[in-house]
Amino acid sequence: MSIFKPQGISPARYTAVMGMLAGISAVLNFIEGIFSAFLPAGIRIGLSNIVIMSAILCLNLPSAFLLIVFKAAFVFITRGTVAAIMSLSGGVAAFIVLALLFRKTLSSYILTSVCGALAHSLGQLAAARIIIGNSAVFGYAPILGICSFAAGICTGIVLKAVFPQIRCIIPKKEE
């Protein structure tokens, strides 16, 4: 894991921080699964994406990407192959958007989170199109778009609220 480690952080601290973030991501993913019973089919809040956004802001891009892979592995273990593919495809699409917006713009947490949530849904729709082999899945895009917009606002607000505490736990990266 040392190839992912940002400069200025000891290997032990980095391993501890990454383990903590992976664990938090898994717990948030599990909790949002409970809430998804009250939402339209296939809709999740995206709480675990707060961890990914925090890693992009505090650590580095390779570490954040590694957390996406960890989260997809957790989803594979708990919900199966298709769910893991959906998690990974959505996570990679969101990661690209989040990384670009956080690194190249002065966008707010909320706007960036909304854009990441929309990208996540588009990535999942693309994966569903490949898995199912039918473009009819894109008919679900309006519902996913509305729900992604709302979820992005929620996760952006939560990130804005908890980021000062996260910043105390995760060491500041050197630019």
C-alpha positions in Angstrom: 0.0 0.0 0.0 3.0 2.3 0.3 2.8 3.2 -3.4 -0.5 5.0 -2.6 0.8 6.7 0.5 1.1 10.5 0.3 4.4 12.0 1.3 4.7 13.1 4.9 2.5 10.4 6.4 4.1 7.4 8.2 3.2 4.0 6.7 1.6 2.9 10.0 -0.6 6.0 10.1 -1.5 5.7 6.5 -2.5 2.0 7.0 -4.6 2.9 10.0 -6.3 5.8 8.2 -7.0 3.7 5.2 -8.4 0.9 7.3 -10.6 3.3 9.2 -11.9 4.9 6.0 -12.5 1.5 4.4 -14.4 0.4 7.5 -16.5 3.6 7.7 -17.3 3.3 4.0 -18.5 -0.3 4.5 -20.6 0.6 7.5 -22.1 3.6 5.6 -22.8 1.4 2.6 -24.6 -1.1 4.9 -26.6 1.6 6.6 -27.7 3.1 3.3 -28.9 -0.3 2.3 -31.4 -0.1 5.1 -32.7 3.2 3.8 -32.9 2.0 0.2 -35.9 -0.1 1.2 -37.9 3.1 1.3 -36.6 4.5 -2.0 -37.4 3.6 -5.6 -35.7 0.4 -6.9 -32.0 0.6 -7.3 -31.7 4.0 -5.5 -29.2 4.5 -2.8 -28.3 7.6 -0.8 -24.5 7.4 -1.5 -23.4 8.0 2.1 -20.2 6.1 1.6 -19.2 8.5 -1.1 -18.5 11.0 1.7 -15.5 8.9 2.5 -14.3 9.0 -1.1 -14.6 12.7 -1.3 -12.8 13.1 2.0 -9.9 10.9 0.7 -9.7 13.0 -2.4 -9.5 16.2 -0.4 -7.2 14.9 2.4 -5.1 12.1 1.0 -4.5 11.7 -2.7 -6.3 10.3 -5.8 -4.7 6.8 -5.7 -5.8 6.4 -2.1 -9.4 7.5 -2.9 -9.5 5.1 -5.9 -8.3 2.3 -3.7 -11.2 3.0 -1.3 -13.6 2.7 -4.3 -12.1 -0.8 -5.0 -12.4 -1.7 -1.3 -16.0 -0.6 -1.3 -16.8 -2.6 -4.5 -15.2 -5.7 -2.8 -17.4 -5.2 0.2 -20.4 -5.0 -2.0 -19.3 -8.1 -3.8 -19.0 -10.0 -0.5 -22.4 -8.7 0.8 -24.6 -8.4 -2.3 -22.9 -10.3 -5.2 -21.3 -9.8 -8.5 -23.8 -7.6 -10.3 -24.0 -5.2 -7.4 -20.2 -5.0 -7.2 -20.0 -4.2 -10.9 -22.6 -1.5 -10.5 -20.7 -0.2 -7.5 -17.4 -0.2 -9.3 -18.7 1.3 -12.5 -20.6 4.1 -10.7 -17.7 4.7 -8.3 -15.1 5.1 -11.1 -17.4 7.5 -13.0 -18.0 9.5 -9.9 -14.3 9.4 -9.0 -13.3 11.0 -12.3 -15.8 13.8 -11.9 -15.0 14.4 -8.2 -11.3 14.4 -8.8 -11.6 16.9 -11.7 -13.9 19.2 -9.8 -12.1 19.1 -6.5 -8.7 19.5 -8.1 -9.4 21.9 -11.0 -12.3 24.2 -9.7 -13.4 26.0 -6.7 -16.8 24.3 -6.7 -18.6 23.9 -3.4 -18.9 20.5 -1.7 -22.6 20.4 -2.6 -22.2 21.2 -6.3 -19.3 18.7 -6.5 -21.3 16.1 -4.7 -24.3 16.5 -7.0 -22.1 16.2 -10.1 -20.4 13.1 -8.6 -23.8 11.5 -7.8 -25.0 12.2 -11.3 -21.8 10.7 -12.8 -22.2 7.7 -10.5 -25.7 7.0 -11.9 -24.5 7.4 -15.5 -21.7 4.9 -14.8 -24.2 2.5 -13.4 -26.6 2.9 -16.3 -23.7 2.2 -18.7 -22.8 -0.9 -16.8 -26.5 -2.0 -16.7 -26.7 -1.5 -20.4 -23.7 -3.8 -20.9 -25.0 -6.4 -18.5 -28.6 -6.5 -19.7 -27.7 -5.9 -23.3 -30.6 -3.5 -23.8 -30.7 0.3 -24.0 -34.1 0.3 -22.3 -32.3 0.8 -19.0 -31.8 4.5 -20.0 -35.5 5.0 -19.6 -34.7 4.9 -15.8 -32.4 7.9 -16.3 -34.9 10.6 -15.3 -35.7 9.0 -12.0 -32.0 8.3 -11.3 -31.2 11.9 -12.2 -33.7 13.4 -9.8 -32.7 11.0 -7.0 -29.0 11.5 -7.7 -29.5 15.3 -7.5 -31.2 15.0 -4.1 -28.7 12.4 -2.8 -25.8 14.6 -4.0 -27.2 17.6 -2.1 -27.6 15.4 1.0 -24.1 14.0 0.9 -22.6 17.4 0.1 -24.3 18.9 3.1 -23.1 16.0 5.3 -19.5 16.4 3.9 -19.6 20.1 4.6 -20.8 19.4 8.2 -18.4 16.6 9.1 -15.3 17.6 7.1 -13.7 19.7 9.9 -13.8 16.6 12.1 -12.5 14.4 9.3 -9.7 16.9 8.7 -8.6 16.4 12.3 -8.3 12.6 11.8 -6.8 12.5 8.4 -3.4 14.2 8.1 -3.2 17.1 5.7 -1.6 16.0 2.4 1.3 17.9 1.0 0.7 19.5 -2.4 
